[in-house]
C-alpha cells in the first residue's frame, strides 16, 4: 500500500510552514525536495571520507572512488543501459544536451543537413540545436503540436522525417502539457530514415520507468535534482559505440590516459568526457536518490501521480473560469497541470498562492514557443506533483484559485491586452 504520509515524514522541508501556513509544494517539475536518506548520504561523505577519486591510494580516496563508481552502476541499472561506460555525469539535462550538440552534432552535421525537434521542447532541447544549425548552416525543423489533443501531430512527424534529418531530439514528457510522447515509435521511425535520436528525459526519468534499450534511443539526458538528488549532477546516456567515436569537449585531469609535450591519449569511457575533479558529492547523492526511488517503486510512484492528476483535473473542471492545458487521457499524461484563471495574470496567481503557503510555477516555463501558442500573454500557471504530494494539497490549491478569482474578478486582463 502506498503510504504518502509515511513518505512525507522522510522530507524535512515539508514539515515547515510558509507564510505562516503549512507548506504545499507543487513545483517538483522545476526541482524536487530531498529526503533525509539523500541528505544523510551527502553529509556522511563530507564527514567520513571526503577525498578525490581516481587519485589517492589511501582509504578515504579508495572509498570515495568506489562509491562514485557504484553510483554509475546504479544509474546503468535504473535506465537499463548496457554498461556504466555509457553513463556520463554532467551538471544537468541542459549540459548533457549541449555536450551532444557540441561534440557529436559538430561531427555529423554539415551545411544543408536537417535537425528535427518538436514545438513542445524546453529551451534546453531547442537552443543548442539552434546554435548548431547556425554554426553549420543546417536547417532546424519542428514537429507540430496538435492544439486540440495536446499531442505531437504524427502527420507532421512523417512529413518532417521525409527530409531525412541526421538528428532527432525530442522530449519524453512535456514540462508544460504533461504529454507523454510515444518515444519508442518516434525512435523507430527516426532510425528508419537514418537519424540519431536524443531524448530529453528530465520530466520522465524521475517519474516512471525508462528503459533505454526498450525505447532504443541513442542519447538520453536527465537531471539529478528533479529526482530527489542534489543540484549540479545530471546524466547523459549514450550508446557506447557512438561515444567511442566522438571526441571529448573538455581537456584536463581525469579525461586523459597519457600526456606528452605534443600528444595525448584519452581515458576510457565514461571518464573520457569528464574532465577535472568530478562532482563526487553529486554522484553519491544521486546514488542515494535512486536507492530511495527503487525502495518506493517507480510503478507505485507513477500510479500515485496519476491518481493525483486525475483528482486535480476533476477539481479544476468544477471551476468554469479555469482553463487547463494538456491531454485528458491519463495514460499519456504525467503529473503536470498548466492552467489559467480567466482574466488573471499567472504571476498574480502565483503571488496569491504564495500568500497561502503554496509553491507553484508561473511564466513560460522555459518553453516560450509552446506557451506562446497556448495563450496570448505567453505565460501559464503550473502545478506539478511528485511522490510526496497528497489530495488534500490539491484541495488547498483549489481554494487558492477560488480566492484568486474573487480578488481579481472583473479585472479583464485579456480585454486590456487587445
C-alpha positions as CSV (number, residue, x, y, z in Angstrom):
1,X,0.0,0.0,0.0
2,X,1.3,3.5,-0.9
3,X,1.6,5.4,2.3
4,X,2.1,9.0,1.3
5,X,2.0,10.3,4.9
6,X,4.9,7.9,5.8
7,X,6.8,9.1,2.8
8,X,6.3,12.7,3.7
9,X,8.0,12.1,7.0
10,X,11.2,11.5,5.1
11,X,11.3,15.0,3.8
12,X,12.3,17.6,6.4
13,X,11.4,20.6,4.3
14,X,7.7,19.5,4.1
15,X,7.5,19.9,7.9
16,X,7.9,23.7,7.8
17,X,5.5,26.5,7.2
18,X,5.5,29.1,4.5
19,X,3.8,32.5,5.2
20,X,2.7,31.0,8.5
21,X,0.8,28.2,6.8
22,X,1.7,24.5,6.2
23,X,3.9,24.3,3.1
24,X,2.3,22.9,0.0
25,X,5.0,22.2,-2.6
26,X,3.6,21.8,-6.1
27,X,6.7,22.7,-8.2
28,X,8.5,19.4,-8.5
29,X,8.8,19.7,-12.3
30,X,11.2,22.5,-11.5
31,X,13.1,20.7,-8.7
32,X,12.2,18.1,-6.2
33,X,12.6,18.1,-2.5
34,X,15.2,15.8,-0.8
35,X,14.7,13.1,1.7
36,X,16.8,12.5,4.8
37,X,18.3,9.5,3.0
38,X,19.9,11.7,0.4
39,X,20.9,14.5,2.8
40,X,22.5,12.0,5.2
41,X,24.4,10.3,2.4
42,X,26.0,13.6,1.3
43,X,26.6,14.5,5.0
44,X,28.4,11.2,5.6
45,X,30.6,11.8,2.5
46,X,31.9,15.1,3.9
47,X,32.2,13.9,7.5
48,X,33.7,10.5,6.9
49,X,35.5,10.0,3.5
50,X,35.9,13.3,1.6
51,X,38.7,12.7,-0.9
52,X,39.2,13.0,-4.6
53,X,38.6,10.0,-6.8
54,X,41.0,8.1,-9.1
55,X,44.0,9.7,-7.5
56,X,44.8,8.7,-4.0
57,X,45.8,5.2,-2.9
58,X,44.7,5.8,0.7
59,X,41.5,4.5,2.3
60,X,39.4,7.7,2.0
61,X,40.1,8.1,-1.7
62,X,39.5,4.4,-2.4
63,X,36.1,4.6,-0.6
64,X,35.2,7.8,-2.4
65,X,36.1,6.2,-5.8
66,X,34.2,3.1,-5.0
67,X,31.0,5.0,-4.0
68,X,31.2,7.2,-7.1
69,X,31.7,4.3,-9.5
70,X,28.9,2.4,-7.8
71,X,26.6,5.3,-8.4
72,X,27.2,4.9,-12.2
73,X,26.4,1.2,-11.9
74,X,23.2,2.1,-10.2
75,X,22.2,4.6,-12.9
76,X,23.0,2.0,-15.5
77,X,20.6,-0.4,-13.9
78,X,18.0,2.3,-13.3
79,X,17.7,3.1,-17.1
80,X,18.8,-0.4,-18.3
81,X,21.9,0.7,-20.1
82,X,24.4,-2.0,-21.2
83,X,27.4,-0.7,-19.3
84,X,28.3,2.0,-16.9
85,X,30.7,3.1,-19.6
86,X,27.6,4.6,-21.3
87,X,26.8,6.9,-18.3
88,X,28.5,10.3,-18.4
89,X,28.0,12.7,-15.4
90,X,27.3,16.3,-16.2
91,X,25.7,19.2,-14.3
92,X,22.2,18.8,-15.6
93,X,20.0,17.9,-18.6
94,X,20.9,21.2,-20.3
95,X,24.6,20.4,-20.2
96,X,24.0,16.9,-21.4
97,X,22.2,18.1,-24.5
98,X,24.7,20.8,-25.1
99,X,27.5,18.2,-24.8
100,X,25.9,16.1,-27.6
101,X,25.3,19.1,-29.8
102,X,28.9,20.4,-29.4
103,X,30.6,17.0,-29.9
104,X,28.6,14.5,-31.8
105,X,26.5,17.3,-33.5
106,X,29.5,19.2,-34.7
107,X,30.9,16.0,-36.1
108,X,28.0,14.8,-38.1
109,X,26.0,17.9,-39.1
110,X,27.0,19.6,-42.3
111,X,25.7,22.6,-44.3
112,X,22.2,21.9,-45.6
113,X,21.5,19.0,-43.2
114,X,18.3,18.8,-41.2
115,X,17.9,18.7,-37.5
116,X,14.4,17.8,-36.2
117,X,12.9,18.8,-32.8
118,X,9.3,19.5,-31.7
119,X,7.2,22.5,-30.8
120,X,6.9,21.3,-27.2
121,X,10.6,21.4,-26.4
122,X,12.1,23.0,-23.3
123,X,14.6,25.7,-24.3
124,X,17.4,23.3,-23.2
125,X,16.4,21.0,-26.1
126,X,15.9,23.8,-28.5
127,X,18.6,26.4,-28.2
128,X,21.6,24.0,-28.5
129,X,20.2,22.8,-31.8
130,X,19.5,26.4,-33.0
131,X,23.2,27.2,-32.2
132,X,24.4,24.1,-34.0
133,X,22.2,24.9,-37.1
134,X,23.7,28.4,-37.1
135,X,27.2,27.2,-36.8
136,X,26.9,24.6,-39.6
137,X,24.4,26.2,-41.9
138,X,21.9,23.4,-41.2
139,X,18.1,23.6,-41.1
140,X,16.1,23.2,-37.9
141,X,12.7,21.7,-38.4
142,X,9.8,21.2,-36.0
143,X,7.2,18.6,-35.4
144,X,3.9,20.4,-34.8
145,X,1.7,20.0,-31.7
146,X,-2.0,19.3,-32.2
147,X,-3.5,22.0,-30.0
148,X,-6.8,20.1,-29.7
149,X,-5.2,16.9,-28.3
150,X,-2.0,18.5,-27.0
151,X,-0.1,15.6,-28.5
152,X,2.5,15.6,-31.3
153,X,1.0,15.6,-34.8
154,X,2.1,12.3,-36.2
155,X,1.4,13.5,-39.8
156,X,3.7,16.4,-39.2
157,X,6.3,13.9,-37.9
158,X,6.1,11.8,-41.0
159,X,6.3,14.9,-43.2
160,X,9.5,16.1,-41.5
161,X,11.1,12.7,-41.5
162,X,10.8,12.7,-45.3
163,X,13.6,15.3,-45.1
164,X,15.9,12.7,-43.6
165,X,17.2,14.6,-40.6
166,X,20.5,13.5,-39.2
167,X,19.5,14.2,-35.6
168,X,16.0,14.0,-34.0
169,X,15.8,15.5,-30.5
170,X,12.5,15.1,-28.6
171,X,11.2,15.5,-25.1
172,X,9.8,12.4,-23.4
173,X,7.4,14.4,-21.3
174,X,6.4,18.0,-21.8
175,X,7.1,20.2,-18.8
176,X,4.1,22.4,-19.8
177,X,1.5,20.0,-21.0
178,X,2.4,16.8,-19.2
179,X,2.1,15.0,-22.5
180,X,4.0,11.6,-22.6
181,X,5.3,11.2,-26.1
182,X,5.4,7.8,-27.8
183,X,9.2,7.8,-27.8
184,X,9.6,4.2,-28.8
185,X,7.6,4.9,-32.0
186,X,9.4,8.1,-32.7
187,X,12.8,6.5,-32.3
188,X,11.8,3.6,-34.6
189,X,10.7,5.9,-37.3
190,X,13.7,8.2,-36.9
191,X,16.1,5.3,-37.1
192,X,14.4,4.1,-40.3
193,X,15.4,7.3,-42.0
194,X,18.9,7.1,-40.6
195,X,18.6,9.7,-37.8
196,X,20.3,9.6,-34.4
197,X,17.8,10.2,-31.6
198,X,18.3,12.2,-28.4
199,X,15.6,12.0,-25.7
200,X,15.1,14.7,-23.1
201,X,14.2,12.7,-20.1
202,X,14.2,15.4,-17.5
203,X,10.5,15.0,-16.8
204,X,10.2,11.3,-17.4
205,X,13.1,9.5,-15.6
206,X,12.1,10.8,-12.1
207,X,8.5,9.7,-12.5
208,X,8.3,6.4,-14.5
209,X,10.4,3.5,-15.6
210,X,12.6,4.5,-18.6
211,X,14.4,1.7,-20.4
212,X,16.9,3.0,-22.9
213,X,17.1,-0.4,-24.6
214,X,13.4,-0.7,-25.0
215,X,12.9,2.8,-26.4
216,X,16.1,2.3,-28.4
217,X,17.3,5.9,-28.1
218,X,20.9,6.8,-28.9
219,X,21.2,9.5,-26.2
220,X,19.1,10.2,-23.0
221,X,19.6,13.3,-20.8
222,X,18.2,13.8,-17.3
223,X,18.9,15.7,-14.1
224,X,19.5,14.5,-10.5
225,X,17.8,17.4,-8.8
226,X,14.4,16.6,-10.3
227,X,14.6,13.0,-8.9
228,X,15.4,13.7,-5.2
229,X,19.1,14.1,-5.8
230,X,21.3,17.2,-5.3
231,X,21.7,20.0,-7.8
232,X,24.8,20.1,-10.0
233,X,24.6,16.4,-11.1
234,X,23.0,15.2,-14.3
235,X,23.4,12.2,-16.6
236,X,24.0,11.7,-20.3
237,X,23.4,8.2,-21.5
238,X,25.0,7.5,-24.9
239,X,25.4,4.3,-26.9
240,X,28.9,3.1,-26.3
241,X,29.8,2.8,-30.0
242,X,28.8,6.4,-30.6
243,X,30.7,7.7,-27.6
244,X,33.8,5.8,-28.6
245,X,33.8,7.6,-32.0
246,X,33.1,11.0,-30.5
247,X,35.8,13.5,-29.4
248,X,35.5,14.9,-25.9
249,X,34.6,18.6,-25.4
250,X,36.9,19.4,-22.4
251,X,40.5,18.6,-21.8
252,X,42.3,18.2,-18.5
253,X,42.6,15.9,-15.5
254,X,40.8,12.5,-15.4
255,X,39.9,12.5,-19.0
256,X,43.4,11.6,-20.3
257,X,45.3,8.4,-20.2
258,X,48.7,9.8,-21.2
259,X,50.1,13.3,-22.0
260,X,53.3,14.1,-23.8
261,X,54.5,17.6,-24.9
262,X,52.8,17.4,-28.2
263,X,50.3,14.5,-27.9
264,X,47.9,12.8,-25.6
265,X,45.6,9.8,-25.4
266,X,42.1,9.8,-24.0
267,X,40.9,7.9,-20.9
268,X,38.4,5.1,-21.4
269,X,34.7,5.7,-21.2
270,X,33.0,7.3,-19.4
271,X,35.9,9.3,-17.9
272,X,36.9,10.5,-21.4
273,X,34.0,13.0,-21.2
274,X,34.6,14.0,-17.5
275,X,37.5,16.4,-17.3
276,X,38.8,17.7,-13.9
277,X,37.6,16.9,-10.4
278,X,34.2,15.2,-10.5
279,X,31.1,16.2,-8.6
280,X,31.7,13.4,-6.2
281,X,29.1,14.7,-3.7
282,X,26.5,14.8,-6.6
283,X,27.2,11.2,-7.7
284,X,26.9,9.9,-4.2
285,X,23.7,11.9,-3.6
286,X,22.3,10.7,-6.9
287,X,23.1,7.1,-5.8
288,X,21.1,7.6,-2.6
289,X,18.2,9.2,-4.5
290,X,17.9,6.2,-6.9
291,X,18.1,3.8,-3.9
292,X,15.2,5.7,-2.3
293,X,13.2,5.7,-5.5
294,X,13.8,2.0,-6.0
295,X,12.6,1.3,-2.5
296,X,9.3,3.1,-3.2
297,X,9.0,1.6,-6.7
298,X,8.7,3.6,-9.9
299,X,5.4,1.9,-10.9
300,X,4.0,2.9,-7.5
301,X,5.2,6.5,-7.9
302,X,3.7,6.6,-11.4
303,X,0.3,5.3,-10.2
304,X,0.2,7.7,-7.3
305,X,0.9,10.7,-9.6
306,X,-1.8,9.5,-12.0
307,X,-4.3,9.4,-9.2
308,X,-3.3,12.9,-8.1
309,X,-3.6,14.2,-11.7
310,X,-7.0,12.7,-12.2
311,X,-8.2,14.2,-8.9
312,X,-6.8,17.6,-9.7
313,X,-8.3,17.7,-13.2
314,X,-11.7,16.8,-11.7
315,X,-11.5,19.6,-9.1
316,X,-10.3,22.2,-11.6
317,X,-13.2,21.2,-14.0
318,X,-15.6,22.3,-11.3
319,X,-14.4,25.9,-11.9
320,X,-15.8,27.3,-15.1
321,X,-13.3,30.2,-15.0
322,X,-10.3,27.9,-15.1
323,X,-8.8,26.5,-18.3
324,X,-6.3,23.6,-18.2
325,X,-3.9,22.6,-20.9
326,X,-2.8,19.0,-21.7
327,X,-4.2,15.6,-22.7
328,X,-7.3,14.4,-20.9
329,X,-6.2,10.8,-21.5
330,X,-4.3,9.9,-18.3
331,X,-2.4,7.1,-20.0
332,X,-0.4,9.6,-21.9
333,X,-0.2,12.3,-19.3
334,X,2.2,12.9,-16.4
335,X,1.7,14.8,-13.2
336,X,1.9,18.3,-14.7
337,X,-1.1,20.6,-15.0
338,X,-0.7,24.1,-16.6
339,X,-3.7,26.3,-16.2
340,X,-5.0,29.8,-16.4
341,X,-7.7,31.7,-14.5
342,X,-9.8,33.8,-16.8
343,X,-8.7,37.5,-16.6
344,X,-5.8,36.9,-14.1
345,X,-2.1,37.0,-15.0
346,X,-0.2,33.9,-13.9
347,X,2.2,36.0,-11.9
348,X,-0.7,37.3,-9.8
349,X,-1.9,33.8,-9.4
350,X,1.5,32.6,-8.1
351,X,1.6,35.5,-5.6
352,X,-1.8,34.7,-4.1
353,X,-0.7,31.0,-3.9
354,X,2.5,32.1,-2.1
355,X,0.4,34.0,0.4
356,X,-1.5,30.8,1.1
357,X,1.8,28.8,1.6
358,X,1.6,27.1,-1.8
359,X,4.5,27.0,-4.2
360,X,3.7,26.8,-7.9
361,X,5.4,28.0,-11.0
362,X,4.2,30.8,-13.3
363,X,5.6,32.0,-16.6
364,X,6.7,30.5,-19.9
365,X,8.4,27.5,-18.2
366,X,11.4,27.8,-20.5
367,X,9.2,26.7,-23.4
368,X,8.3,30.1,-24.9
369,X,7.3,28.8,-28.5
370,X,4.8,26.4,-27.0
371,X,3.3,28.7,-24.3
372,X,3.0,31.5,-26.9
373,X,0.8,29.1,-28.9
374,X,-1.3,28.3,-25.8
375,X,-2.0,31.9,-24.6
376,X,-1.6,35.4,-25.9
377,X,0.3,36.5,-22.8
378,X,2.9,33.7,-23.2
379,X,2.5,32.6,-19.6
380,X,0.6,30.0,-17.6
381,X,0.4,28.8,-14.0
382,X,1.6,25.3,-13.3
383,X,1.1,22.7,-10.6
384,X,3.3,19.6,-10.7
385,X,3.2,16.6,-8.5
386,X,5.6,14.0,-7.1
387,X,5.7,11.0,-4.7
388,X,5.2,13.2,-1.6
389,X,2.1,15.1,-2.7
390,X,-1.4,14.3,-1.5
391,X,-5.0,15.1,-2.5
392,X,-5.5,17.5,0.5
393,X,-2.8,19.7,-1.0
394,X,-4.8,19.8,-4.3
395,X,-7.8,20.9,-2.3
396,X,-5.8,23.8,-0.8
397,X,-4.7,24.8,-4.3
398,X,-8.3,24.9,-5.5
399,X,-9.2,27.1,-2.5
400,X,-6.3,29.4,-3.5
401,X,-7.7,29.5,-7.1
402,X,-11.1,30.4,-5.8
403,X,-9.6,33.2,-3.6
404,X,-7.6,34.5,-6.5
405,X,-10.6,34.7,-8.8
406,X,-12.6,36.6,-6.1
407,X,-9.8,39.1,-5.7
408,X,-9.3,39.8,-9.4
409,X,-12.9,39.2,-10.6
410,X,-13.8,42.0,-13.0
411,X,-10.2,42.9,-13.8
412,X,-10.3,41.9,-17.5
413,X,-6.7,41.3,-18.3
414,X,-7.3,40.0,-21.7
415,X,-9.6,42.9,-22.6
416,X,-6.8,45.3,-21.6
417,X,-4.3,43.4,-23.8
418,X,-6.4,43.7,-27.0
